[in-house]
Amino acid sequence: EIVMTQSPATLSVSPGERATLSCRASQSVSSNLAWYQQKPGQAPRLLIYGASTRATGIPARFSGSGSGTEFTLTISSLQSEDFAVYYCQQYNNWPRITFGQGTRLEIK
Amino acid sequence: EVQLVESGGGLVQPGGSLRLSCAASGFTFSSYEMNWVRQAPGKGLEWVSYISSSGSTIYYADSVKGRFTISRDNAKNSLYLQMNSLRAEDTAVYYCARESGQFDYWGQGTLVTVSS
């Protein structure tokens, strides 16, 4: 099983500032990585796939980078609606898909 | 508009059974692979099961293999998860999710609570 490790567990950032979230895979997943946003009481929403491609309707302030074992999700200027939990997911070892444990992005 | 609506969750005793359903609309259901993903209270996401568009290929997480059965009815645009021999650790919100490599659409989830 490929283990996905996200850091930090909690990130406190002020609105308007940049947020950088990290995800590390226990072995290479190439670019087969996705990012999801989940707000309380809601289902996850796909943000990024293929490590760097924004999903339909996702604002340009969200960007993804990385390949192999190290990945980053950057939110360039935080809006109030961006405070949520973010998960990375590898699908390189399909169908044994695995998720990271999540990073909680909170208002500073 | 793509919609996935789960139903069938509830409270069940350990060792009991439950059948979840996911009604799909807004897309050609028979063309898409589907999955079930669960989330224990306050925890992260765990993939549970996959089914191909025709239903001919199925996979399960080791944690549910032999106890859960995924199926679909393309004529009814519906996905199912039959859960038997339920355990306390199966308590979670269960989501159905459409797959296009990654999970591009999710339902709102249905809560399954396994407790005596």
Interface residues (C-beta under 8 A of the other chain):
Chain A: N32 A34 Y36 Q42 A43 P44 R45 L46 Y49 G50 A55 T56 Y87 Q89 Y91 W94 P95 R96 I97 T98 F99 G100 Q101 G102
Chain B: N35 G44 L45 E46 W47 Y50 Y59 Y95 G101 Q102 F103 D104 Y105 W106 G107 Q108 G109
